[in-house]
Amino acid sequence: MSQQLFGHRYILPVHQGRGAEQVLFPLLINEAKPLVLGNMHFDTTRAHIQLAGGEGIDLVIKEAYQSANPHPFKGNIDLTQLSAYLEKEGDRVAMIIMTVTCNGAGGQPVSMTNLKEAYQLARKYNVPLILDAARFAENAYFIRQREEGYTHKTIAEIVREMFRYCDGFTMSAKKDGLVNIGGLLGIKENEEWALECQARLVAYEGFPTYGGLAGRDMEALAVGLTEVIEPDYLEQRIGQVRRLGEDLIKRGIPIQQPVGGHAIFVDAGQVYPHIPKDQFPAQVLACQLYMAAGVRGVEIGSLLYGRHPQTGEDGCSPVEFLRLTIPRRTYTDNHMRVVAEGLSAVMEGSGEHKGLQLVYEAPILRHFTARLKPVCS
């Protein structure tokens, strides 16, 4: 099923997406080629780049940082910047990673035109292009809805074209594989890569036929890859997220627009203009929402952004988002109303909320296990 859907010759199962990154990245990243360019790397991707000795560089278009801007494809990579980087640093670039949809930018899609032109640049400079394809079907849905020339194409046809414009992909199947555990590593045609990845996979994941997964999980993934490209499923899934976004906009709550495919991203920087980035406004909002309504969101901001891998300096993210990821096939629209009402209640007292400071942080992926406390007045 996966070979037919994606059109890649080699498909290796792994226990989840970061397993695919752990297998592939050290194969491509080295001292001579440490740079990884992308639209916007997500947290575990950036961490695996760093663990392999590399540096991830975000080149997403500027509109991604403008939450009120209605640009239909905010996940696009800035092709001018990409071309300039490749022209100047091409010999040091290990790969380009295009994340579809772009999670860090608010679940925003990448257009087919942008993906195709990025792939053409990659081929010009002999740099591999890899898809972070966790939400490939949602990206295909938005291409069908928003990009000229794709309205009458099926989701499967759009997916097949998307995967022509890459040399391989990593995928957390817990997203658009519709499973509880699992992932995929795809390689389009490079047999040398496939054999090296297969050898590494045995050491880290399991035998190449199962990649650390139980048989029932692999069977569920095969079904999930079939169901996820059904238009009715995608409309129900993305429609529920869209309706929550519309409700929040009516309530005056600032969010990343247009609404993405899997989550609402609340602009915590606008909610808390009085809280500086080094006091983690999006984490403040996450805590306040949980206390007010029992709704658990996740910070996508300066806490997640972490420290510079070389200098150790604390980074300040260009965006301070609270991500409200909507579980698929789980909640009703009435549950979404509770989320909206909880955020409204938090907004009413937002001027009195104070920032947070770190008590403990891990050296990598600190936001998973960090401990924080309120800043003293």
N, C-alpha and C positions, 0 to 999 in steps of 0.2 A: 504493500500500500504506500509506504513512504517513498520508495523509489519512483513509483508512478506519479505521486502527487508533486514531488519536488524536482524530479528529473535529474537527481544526482546518483552517480553510479555506486558510491560507497556510503552506506548508512550504518553507523555504529550506535547501539543503545548504551546509555549511561544512567546513573541513578538520579541525576538531575542536571540542570544546565551548568552549574559550576563544575560538575564533573567533566563535561565536555571542554570547558575552558582550561581546566587543569591538565587535560591530555594534549590539547592543541597548542596552547600559547607558548610553552617552552620549546616547541618545535620551530616556531617562527621568530620568537624574540631572542636576541642575543646581544652581546656587548657591541657588536658592529651595527646592529639594527635594533635600537631600543625604543623607537618612537612608534606609537599606535595612534593613528588619527581616526576620528569618528564624529558622528553628529553629536551625541552626548552619551558617554559611557555611564552605565549604571554601576551601583556600588560594588557588587561582587566581581563584575567584569574589570573595573578599575583595580580592585584588589589583586586579582589574578595577573593582571598586567604587571603590577608592581612586584608581586612575588616572583615573577619570571625575570625580573631585572629591568623592566621597561617603564615607560611613562605614557600615560593616556592623555591625549590632547583633544579637547572638545571644540568642534568647529560648526556647531549648529547655527542656523540663521538667527540674526538679531531679534526677529519677531518672536522667537520662542521665549524671550525674556520680558515680553510686553503682554501681560495677562489679558488686557482688554482688547488687544489687536485680534481681529477675526480671521487672520491668515489661515487658509484651509489646510496647509501642510507645514505646520510649525516644526515638524521633525526633520525637515530637509537639512542636509549639510550645506554649508556655505561653499559653493563651488569655486568662487574666486579665491577664498582663503585656502581651500584644499589644493587648488592648482599652484598657488604661491608656495605652499609648504612642500609640495612634491618637487617643484622646480628647484627650491633651495636645499631641501633636506632629503631628497628622494632616495639617496643611497643609504640613509639611516632609518628609513621607514620600514618597519616590519610588516605592517598590514594596515588596512583601513577596515574599521568595524562600523557597519550601519545597523543601528538598532531600530527594529520595526515591530510595533510602533515604538516611538521614542519615549521611554518610561520617565526619564528624568525631566523631560520637557512637558510632562503632563499627559502621557499616553497619546502623544500627537503623532499623526501619520507622516510617512515619507511618500512623496509622489513617485509614480513610475518614471516620469521624466527625470527627476532628480537622481533616482537610483541608477538609471541607465547612464546618465552623464557622469556620475561618480565612477561607475565601472569602466567607462571609456577612458577616463583619466588614469585609473588604476592600471589599465592595460598599457597605456602610453608609457608609463613610468615603471612598468614591470613590478608592480606592487600587488599582492593578493588582496582581494576584497572579501570580507567575511560578513555574513548576516548574523546578528543576534536576533533570532527569529522566534522568540517566545510568543509573540502576538502577531504572527504572520497573517492569520485569517482576518483579524480585526483591521490590519493595515490594508488588506485586499478589499475589505468592505468599504473603507473610506475612499480608496481609489475608484471603486465602482460608483460611489455616490458623488464624488467631488471632482474627478479628473475627466476632462474632455476625451471622448473616444472610448470610454470603458463602460458606459452605461449598459450596453447590451451584451457585455461579456459575462460569463459565469465566474463565480468566485474561484473555482478550480482553474479556469483559464488564466485568471489574473495571477494567482499564486504561481502557476508554472512559469509565467513570464518573469515575475519578480525573481525567482530563483535561477533564471538564466543569467542574471546580472550579478553573479557572485561566484567565487571559487570554492566556497564551502560555507557551512553554517553551524552555529551552536544553538541549542534550543532547550529551554526548560519546558518540558511537556506538561508541567503542572498548570500552565496557562492555556495555550490553544491546543494542547493535546487532550484537554478535558480529563486529566487523571490526577490522582492524589500524589503520585511519585513517578519519577522517570524523566528522561531527557534523550536528546539525540545529538550526534555529531555527524554532519554530512560533508562529504568531499565530492566535488562534481566529477573530476576525472583524473586527478593526480595520484597515480598508484603508489608512488614513493611516499607521499604524505600518508596515504591510507595504511600502508604497511607499518610505518613508524607509529602512527596513532594506535593501530591495533596492538602493537607490542606494549606501548605505554598503558593502554586500557587494561590489559591483563594484570599489570602491576597495581593499578589504582582502583579499578572498577569491578572487574570480573571477566569471565570469558567473553570473547567478542560477540557471541550469539545472544547474550542476555545482559551484559553490562551491569551486573549487580541487582537486576530486577527479578522478581518472581514471575513465573509464567503467566499468572492471572493479571499482573500489572501490564505485561506486554500485550496481552489480549485486549485489555481495556484501552490501551493506547491505540491499537489498531482501529478499534471502534471510534475512539475520540477523534482521530484524524479524519474519519469519514463524516462524523456529525458536525464538526466545527465549521465545515465549509458550506453547510446548508443555510440558505438565506434566511429562513424562518428563525433558526437559532440565533444568528447574528443580529437580526433585527430586534428580537426579544432582549437579548443580552445588552446590546449597545443602546437600545431604546430606554431601558430602565435607568441606565447611567445618565442618559440625556435628560430624562424627566426630572431626576434629582437636581441636575445642573440648572434646569429652567426654574425650578422652585427656589433654589438658592439665589439666583439672579433676581427674581421677583422680590426676595427679602432683602436685597441690597448687600448680599455677601459677596465679596470679590473672589472670583475664581478664574482659573485659566480657561480662556475661550479661544475657539469653539471647544465644546466638551469633547474629551477624548473617548477612547473605547472601553477602558476597564476601570476608570476611577475618576473622581472629582479631585482637582488640585486647588485647594483654597489658598489664596495669596495672603499668607500670614504677615508678610511685610507691610501690606496695607492695613491689616487688622491691628497690628501693633507698630505703628510708626515711631513710637517712643522707646521701643526696645531695640538696642543695637544688635548687629549680626552675631557678635561674639557672646551674646546672652541668649541666642538660639530662639528667636520668636516663634518659629514653626513648632518647636518642641514644647514651648509654653502653651500654644494653642492645642496641641495633642493632649497635654495633661488636663487643661481646663475642660475640654470636650468630654474626656473620659470621666472626670469628676461630676460634670453637669448631667450627662445623659448615659454614661456607660458605653459610649461609642468609642471604639479603638481605631484611631488613625495612625499614620506614621509620618515622621518628619522627613522631608526631602529638602534639606537646606544645609546650613553651615556645619551642623553636627555630623551629618552624613558625609559632607564634602571632605572632612578630615584634614590632616596635616600634609604638607608637601613632603613627598617621600625622601627627598635629598636634604632639604634644609630643616625639616621638622616644624616649620612655621605653620601656625593655625591658618587654614584657608577660610575665606569668606565666600560662600556660594553666591553666584549672581541672582539666584532666586531663593525665596524662603516659602516653600510650599508645605501644606499639610495634605498628604495623600489619603483620600478616602477610597480605598479599593473595595469594589463591590463583588462579593463572592457570587459565582455563577449559579444559577438555578437554586437559590437558597432563600432569598428574602422577597417579601411582597413590597408593593409600592407603599403600603402603610408603614412598613419598617423604614422606608426612605423618608417618610414624613417625620418620623421620630428623629432621624439624623438632622433634618433641616430645622426642626424646632429646637434641638439641642444647640446647634450652632447659633441660632438666633438669640438664645438665652446667653450664650457666652459673649456674643457681640455687645450685648447691652452693658456688660460690666468690663469690657476690654480695657478701658482707660485706667483701671485700677490694677491690672495684672502686671506682675514684675517678671524680670528675666530670670534665667537659670545660669548656674556656673557648674563646671565639672568638678566632681569629687574623685572620680576614677575614670580612666579611659585605657582601652587596649591599644597596642601599637598599630593595629590595622583593623578595619571594619569596626571602629570604636562604638558606633551607634547601636550595635547589637547588644552590648553588655555594659555600656557606660552607666555611671551613677551621677546624678546631678542633684543640686539643692537650690532653693530660691536665693536670689541675690539679696543681700541685706541692704536695707535703705541707708 
